[in-house]
Amino acid sequence: MSKPESQGRLKQMQIELIAAGTREPTWVTEGYKEYQKRLPKEWQLVLSEIPVAHRGKSQSVEKLKEEEGKKMLERIKSGGIVIAM
């Protein structure tokens, strides 16, 4: 039997990592770069950072998390697959 033409080849894929925060510690940046190197060359890892909402005296942490979550959901492209971590 012959192998299917696609067997052995990876599909091109874009993985978008959506994170809250814009000033990541050095260890986070280094970890991101390391995982980016480990992925197959057909996969593209893109980091999208959502600015953390500034907490005022009247806003609860839960409300701020909800706002950040909404901003993250807005970044998801149509047909995208979501994996929450």
C-alpha positions as CSV (number, residue, x, y, z in Angstrom):
1,M,0.0,0.0,0.0
2,S,1.2,3.5,-0.8
3,K,1.4,6.2,1.9
4,P,-1.0,9.1,1.7
5,E,0.7,12.2,0.2
6,S,0.3,14.2,3.4
7,Q,1.8,11.6,5.7
8,G,5.1,12.7,7.1
9,R,4.5,16.4,6.5
10,L,3.2,18.9,9.0
11,K,0.5,21.4,8.2
12,Q,1.4,25.1,8.5
13,M,-0.1,26.5,11.7
14,Q,-0.1,29.8,13.5
15,I,-0.3,29.6,17.3
16,E,-1.2,32.8,19.0
17,L,-0.4,33.0,22.7
18,I,-2.6,35.7,24.2
19,A,-1.3,36.9,27.6
20,A,-2.3,39.6,30.0
21,G,0.5,42.0,30.7
22,T,3.1,43.9,28.6
23,R,6.2,43.9,30.7
24,E,7.1,40.2,31.2
25,P,10.0,39.2,33.4
26,T,13.1,38.1,31.6
27,W,12.5,34.4,32.5
28,V,9.1,34.5,30.7
29,T,10.6,36.1,27.6
30,E,13.4,33.5,27.6
31,G,11.0,30.7,28.0
32,Y,8.8,31.9,25.2
33,K,11.8,32.1,22.9
34,E,12.9,28.6,23.9
35,Y,9.5,27.1,23.1
36,Q,9.4,29.0,19.8
37,K,12.7,27.3,18.8
38,R,11.3,23.9,19.8
39,L,8.3,24.0,17.6
40,P,8.4,22.6,14.0
41,K,9.4,25.2,11.5
42,E,5.9,24.9,9.9
43,W,4.4,26.3,13.0
44,Q,4.6,30.0,13.8
45,L,4.3,31.1,17.5
46,V,3.0,34.7,17.9
47,L,2.8,36.5,21.2
48,S,-0.2,38.9,21.6
49,E,-0.1,40.9,24.9
50,I,-3.2,42.5,26.4
51,P,-2.4,45.5,28.6
52,V,-3.4,44.8,32.2
53,A,-6.3,47.0,33.3
54,H,-5.4,49.6,35.9
55,R,-7.1,49.0,39.2
56,G,-9.0,52.0,40.6
57,K,-10.3,52.2,44.2
58,S,-13.9,51.3,43.1
59,Q,-13.1,48.4,40.8
60,S,-12.8,44.8,42.0
61,V,-10.2,42.4,40.9
62,E,-12.9,40.1,39.5
63,K,-14.2,43.0,37.3
64,L,-10.7,43.7,36.0
65,K,-10.2,40.0,35.1
66,E,-13.5,40.0,33.3
67,E,-12.4,43.0,31.2
68,E,-9.0,41.4,30.4
69,G,-10.8,38.2,29.4
70,K,-13.1,40.0,27.1
71,K,-10.1,41.7,25.4
72,M,-8.5,38.3,25.0
73,L,-11.6,36.8,23.4
74,E,-11.8,39.7,21.0
75,R,-8.3,38.7,19.7
76,I,-9.4,35.2,18.7
77,K,-9.7,34.9,15.0
78,S,-12.8,33.3,13.4
79,G,-12.4,29.6,13.2
80,G,-9.6,29.6,15.8
81,I,-9.2,26.9,18.4
82,V,-8.9,28.0,22.0
83,I,-6.8,26.3,24.6
84,A,-7.0,28.0,28.0
85,M,-4.0,27.6,30.4
